[in-house]
Amino acid sequence: MVESSRQVSSAFHGGTTRAGFLLRQLEKGKKLEMPHARSMPAIGERCHELRIVDQDATWRIICRIDADAIVIVDVFSKINTDHAAIGNYLVKK
């Protein structure tokens, strides 16, 4: 892995174990599928999104899988929006 585990783990609270597990699976050559990962061909060849559910947020790790390394491109939290609650609020206004 190119990115240090310290940089990745600083983004998570309880999801570090899960993130490490999924990254280790990729290093071993395993193919991950939904709900844990999905291919991101729009970003580039061999690019994938890992999905980590943490106690405070749902995280995404964008990475590229090369023969000799897993390159972590970005780590960010995904904010889930309750669209039904927003719709109910707007109807009441």
PyMOL commands that place a pseudoatom at each C-alpha (Angstrom):
pseudoatom trace, name=CA, resn=MET, resi=1, chain=A, elem=C, hetatm=0, pos=[0.000, 0.000, 0.000]
pseudoatom trace, name=CA, resn=VAL, resi=2, chain=A, elem=C, hetatm=0, pos=[1.350, 3.414, -0.895]
pseudoatom trace, name=CA, resn=GLU, resi=3, chain=A, elem=C, hetatm=0, pos=[-0.571, 5.582, 1.583]
pseudoatom trace, name=CA, resn=SER, resi=4, chain=A, elem=C, hetatm=0, pos=[0.422, 5.112, 5.188]
pseudoatom trace, name=CA, resn=SER, resi=5, chain=A, elem=C, hetatm=0, pos=[-2.016, 3.385, 7.498]
pseudoatom trace, name=CA, resn=ARG, resi=6, chain=A, elem=C, hetatm=0, pos=[-1.678, 6.319, 9.909]
pseudoatom trace, name=CA, resn=GLN, resi=7, chain=A, elem=C, hetatm=0, pos=[-3.162, 8.716, 7.335]
pseudoatom trace, name=CA, resn=VAL, resi=8, chain=A, elem=C, hetatm=0, pos=[-6.059, 6.392, 6.571]
pseudoatom trace, name=CA, resn=SER, resi=9, chain=A, elem=C, hetatm=0, pos=[-6.813, 5.494, 10.187]
pseudoatom trace, name=CA, resn=SER, resi=10, chain=A, elem=C, hetatm=0, pos=[-6.870, 9.136, 11.270]
pseudoatom trace, name=CA, resn=ALA, resi=11, chain=A, elem=C, hetatm=0, pos=[-10.071, 9.579, 9.253]
pseudoatom trace, name=CA, resn=PHE, resi=12, chain=A, elem=C, hetatm=0, pos=[-11.962, 6.800, 11.023]
pseudoatom trace, name=CA, resn=HIS, resi=13, chain=A, elem=C, hetatm=0, pos=[-13.121, 6.120, 14.540]
pseudoatom trace, name=CA, resn=GLY, resi=14, chain=A, elem=C, hetatm=0, pos=[-14.467, 2.578, 14.692]
pseudoatom trace, name=CA, resn=GLY, resi=15, chain=A, elem=C, hetatm=0, pos=[-14.023, 1.663, 11.031]
pseudoatom trace, name=CA, resn=THR, resi=16, chain=A, elem=C, hetatm=0, pos=[-10.254, 1.225, 10.996]
pseudoatom trace, name=CA, resn=THR, resi=17, chain=A, elem=C, hetatm=0, pos=[-10.479, -2.527, 11.477]
pseudoatom trace, name=CA, resn=ARG, resi=18, chain=A, elem=C, hetatm=0, pos=[-12.958, -2.861, 8.622]
pseudoatom trace, name=CA, resn=ALA, resi=19, chain=A, elem=C, hetatm=0, pos=[-10.941, -0.595, 6.321]
pseudoatom trace, name=CA, resn=GLY, resi=20, chain=A, elem=C, hetatm=0, pos=[-7.786, -2.555, 7.083]
pseudoatom trace, name=CA, resn=PHE, resi=21, chain=A, elem=C, hetatm=0, pos=[-9.558, -5.852, 6.456]
pseudoatom trace, name=CA, resn=LEU, resi=22, chain=A, elem=C, hetatm=0, pos=[-10.894, -4.745, 3.066]
pseudoatom trace, name=CA, resn=LEU, resi=23, chain=A, elem=C, hetatm=0, pos=[-7.552, -3.286, 1.972]
pseudoatom trace, name=CA, resn=ARG, resi=24, chain=A, elem=C, hetatm=0, pos=[-5.794, -6.505, 3.027]
pseudoatom trace, name=CA, resn=GLN, resi=25, chain=A, elem=C, hetatm=0, pos=[-8.288, -8.524, 0.962]
pseudoatom trace, name=CA, resn=LEU, resi=26, chain=A, elem=C, hetatm=0, pos=[-7.424, -6.397, -2.093]
pseudoatom trace, name=CA, resn=GLU, resi=27, chain=A, elem=C, hetatm=0, pos=[-3.709, -6.913, -1.432]
pseudoatom trace, name=CA, resn=LYS, resi=28, chain=A, elem=C, hetatm=0, pos=[-4.305, -10.666, -1.445]
pseudoatom trace, name=CA, resn=GLY, resi=29, chain=A, elem=C, hetatm=0, pos=[-5.937, -10.357, -4.883]
pseudoatom trace, name=CA, resn=LYS, resi=30, chain=A, elem=C, hetatm=0, pos=[-9.523, -10.946, -3.762]
pseudoatom trace, name=CA, resn=LYS, resi=31, chain=A, elem=C, hetatm=0, pos=[-12.301, -9.331, -5.771]
pseudoatom trace, name=CA, resn=LEU, resi=32, chain=A, elem=C, hetatm=0, pos=[-14.645, -7.339, -3.542]
pseudoatom trace, name=CA, resn=GLU, resi=33, chain=A, elem=C, hetatm=0, pos=[-18.256, -6.672, -4.480]
pseudoatom trace, name=CA, resn=MET, resi=34, chain=A, elem=C, hetatm=0, pos=[-21.197, -4.670, -3.171]
pseudoatom trace, name=CA, resn=PRO, resi=35, chain=A, elem=C, hetatm=0, pos=[-21.948, -3.710, -0.469]
pseudoatom trace, name=CA, resn=HIS, resi=36, chain=A, elem=C, hetatm=0, pos=[-18.246, -3.502, 0.445]
pseudoatom trace, name=CA, resn=ALA, resi=37, chain=A, elem=C, hetatm=0, pos=[-16.822, -2.197, -2.821]
pseudoatom trace, name=CA, resn=ARG, resi=38, chain=A, elem=C, hetatm=0, pos=[-17.629, -1.298, -6.377]
pseudoatom trace, name=CA, resn=SER, resi=39, chain=A, elem=C, hetatm=0, pos=[-15.690, -0.645, -9.530]
pseudoatom trace, name=CA, resn=MET, resi=40, chain=A, elem=C, hetatm=0, pos=[-15.312, 3.015, -10.574]
pseudoatom trace, name=CA, resn=PRO, resi=41, chain=A, elem=C, hetatm=0, pos=[-14.445, 2.893, -14.305]
pseudoatom trace, name=CA, resn=ALA, resi=42, chain=A, elem=C, hetatm=0, pos=[-15.559, 6.515, -14.745]
pseudoatom trace, name=CA, resn=ILE, resi=43, chain=A, elem=C, hetatm=0, pos=[-12.583, 7.556, -12.589]
pseudoatom trace, name=CA, resn=GLY, resi=44, chain=A, elem=C, hetatm=0, pos=[-10.078, 5.300, -14.327]
pseudoatom trace, name=CA, resn=GLU, resi=45, chain=A, elem=C, hetatm=0, pos=[-8.986, 1.768, -15.051]
pseudoatom trace, name=CA, resn=ARG, resi=46, chain=A, elem=C, hetatm=0, pos=[-8.646, -0.462, -11.967]
pseudoatom trace, name=CA, resn=CYS, resi=47, chain=A, elem=C, hetatm=0, pos=[-10.250, 2.213, -9.750]
pseudoatom trace, name=CA, resn=HIS, resi=48, chain=A, elem=C, hetatm=0, pos=[-12.557, 1.134, -6.947]
pseudoatom trace, name=CA, resn=GLU, resi=49, chain=A, elem=C, hetatm=0, pos=[-14.580, 2.583, -4.102]
pseudoatom trace, name=CA, resn=LEU, resi=50, chain=A, elem=C, hetatm=0, pos=[-14.482, 0.845, -0.724]
pseudoatom trace, name=CA, resn=ARG, resi=51, chain=A, elem=C, hetatm=0, pos=[-17.439, 1.489, 1.579]
pseudoatom trace, name=CA, resn=ILE, resi=52, chain=A, elem=C, hetatm=0, pos=[-16.842, 1.576, 5.321]
pseudoatom trace, name=CA, resn=VAL, resi=53, chain=A, elem=C, hetatm=0, pos=[-19.671, 2.036, 7.832]
pseudoatom trace, name=CA, resn=ASP, resi=54, chain=A, elem=C, hetatm=0, pos=[-18.308, 3.718, 10.946]
pseudoatom trace, name=CA, resn=GLN, resi=55, chain=A, elem=C, hetatm=0, pos=[-20.072, 4.723, 14.171]
pseudoatom trace, name=CA, resn=ASP, resi=56, chain=A, elem=C, hetatm=0, pos=[-20.276, 8.363, 13.055]
pseudoatom trace, name=CA, resn=ALA, resi=57, chain=A, elem=C, hetatm=0, pos=[-20.362, 8.236, 9.258]
pseudoatom trace, name=CA, resn=THR, resi=58, chain=A, elem=C, hetatm=0, pos=[-20.158, 6.120, 6.141]
pseudoatom trace, name=CA, resn=TRP, resi=59, chain=A, elem=C, hetatm=0, pos=[-16.694, 6.454, 4.621]
pseudoatom trace, name=CA, resn=ARG, resi=60, chain=A, elem=C, hetatm=0, pos=[-15.420, 5.971, 1.103]
pseudoatom trace, name=CA, resn=ILE, resi=61, chain=A, elem=C, hetatm=0, pos=[-11.887, 5.011, 0.134]
pseudoatom trace, name=CA, resn=ILE, resi=62, chain=A, elem=C, hetatm=0, pos=[-11.132, 5.595, -3.534]
pseudoatom trace, name=CA, resn=CYS, resi=63, chain=A, elem=C, hetatm=0, pos=[-8.219, 3.479, -4.702]
pseudoatom trace, name=CA, resn=ARG, resi=64, chain=A, elem=C, hetatm=0, pos=[-6.523, 2.077, -7.790]
pseudoatom trace, name=CA, resn=ILE, resi=65, chain=A, elem=C, hetatm=0, pos=[-5.379, -1.516, -7.786]
pseudoatom trace, name=CA, resn=ASP, resi=66, chain=A, elem=C, hetatm=0, pos=[-2.077, -2.023, -9.596]
pseudoatom trace, name=CA, resn=ALA, resi=67, chain=A, elem=C, hetatm=0, pos=[-0.094, -5.249, -9.840]
pseudoatom trace, name=CA, resn=ASP, resi=68, chain=A, elem=C, hetatm=0, pos=[2.495, -4.027, -7.335]
pseudoatom trace, name=CA, resn=ALA, resi=69, chain=A, elem=C, hetatm=0, pos=[0.505, -1.610, -5.128]
pseudoatom trace, name=CA, resn=ILE, resi=70, chain=A, elem=C, hetatm=0, pos=[-2.855, -0.325, -4.001]
pseudoatom trace, name=CA, resn=VAL, resi=71, chain=A, elem=C, hetatm=0, pos=[-2.854, 3.434, -4.458]
pseudoatom trace, name=CA, resn=ILE, resi=72, chain=A, elem=C, hetatm=0, pos=[-5.261, 5.275, -2.163]
pseudoatom trace, name=CA, resn=VAL, resi=73, chain=A, elem=C, hetatm=0, pos=[-6.505, 8.330, -4.031]
pseudoatom trace, name=CA, resn=ASP, resi=74, chain=A, elem=C, hetatm=0, pos=[-8.992, 9.794, -1.543]
pseudoatom trace, name=CA, resn=VAL, resi=75, chain=A, elem=C, hetatm=0, pos=[-10.739, 9.118, 1.767]
pseudoatom trace, name=CA, resn=PHE, resi=76, chain=A, elem=C, hetatm=0, pos=[-13.950, 10.992, 2.580]
pseudoatom trace, name=CA, resn=SER, resi=77, chain=A, elem=C, hetatm=0, pos=[-17.173, 10.668, 4.544]
pseudoatom trace, name=CA, resn=LYS, resi=78, chain=A, elem=C, hetatm=0, pos=[-20.430, 10.160, 2.745]
pseudoatom trace, name=CA, resn=ILE, resi=79, chain=A, elem=C, hetatm=0, pos=[-23.381, 12.013, 4.212]
pseudoatom trace, name=CA, resn=ASN, resi=80, chain=A, elem=C, hetatm=0, pos=[-26.646, 10.115, 3.938]
pseudoatom trace, name=CA, resn=THR, resi=81, chain=A, elem=C, hetatm=0, pos=[-29.676, 12.318, 3.509]
pseudoatom trace, name=CA, resn=ASP, resi=82, chain=A, elem=C, hetatm=0, pos=[-33.135, 11.312, 4.694]
pseudoatom trace, name=CA, resn=HIS, resi=83, chain=A, elem=C, hetatm=0, pos=[-35.102, 12.413, 1.616]
pseudoatom trace, name=CA, resn=ALA, resi=84, chain=A, elem=C, hetatm=0, pos=[-38.452, 11.410, 3.138]
pseudoatom trace, name=CA, resn=ALA, resi=85, chain=A, elem=C, hetatm=0, pos=[-37.872, 13.706, 6.121]
pseudoatom trace, name=CA, resn=ILE, resi=86, chain=A, elem=C, hetatm=0, pos=[-36.931, 16.573, 3.814]
pseudoatom trace, name=CA, resn=GLY, resi=87, chain=A, elem=C, hetatm=0, pos=[-40.055, 15.970, 1.719]
pseudoatom trace, name=CA, resn=ASN, resi=88, chain=A, elem=C, hetatm=0, pos=[-42.275, 15.968, 4.813]
pseudoatom trace, name=CA, resn=TYR, resi=89, chain=A, elem=C, hetatm=0, pos=[-40.685, 19.216, 6.014]
pseudoatom trace, name=CA, resn=LEU, resi=90, chain=A, elem=C, hetatm=0, pos=[-41.233, 20.916, 2.653]
pseudoatom trace, name=CA, resn=VAL, resi=91, chain=A, elem=C, hetatm=0, pos=[-44.899, 19.802, 2.472]
pseudoatom trace, name=CA, resn=LYS, resi=92, chain=A, elem=C, hetatm=0, pos=[-45.580, 21.312, 5.896]
pseudoatom trace, name=CA, resn=LYS, resi=93, chain=A, elem=C, hetatm=0, pos=[-44.118, 24.675, 4.822]
for i in range(1, 93): cmd.bond("trace and resi %d" % i, "trace and resi %d" % (i + 1))
show_as sticks, trace
zoom trace
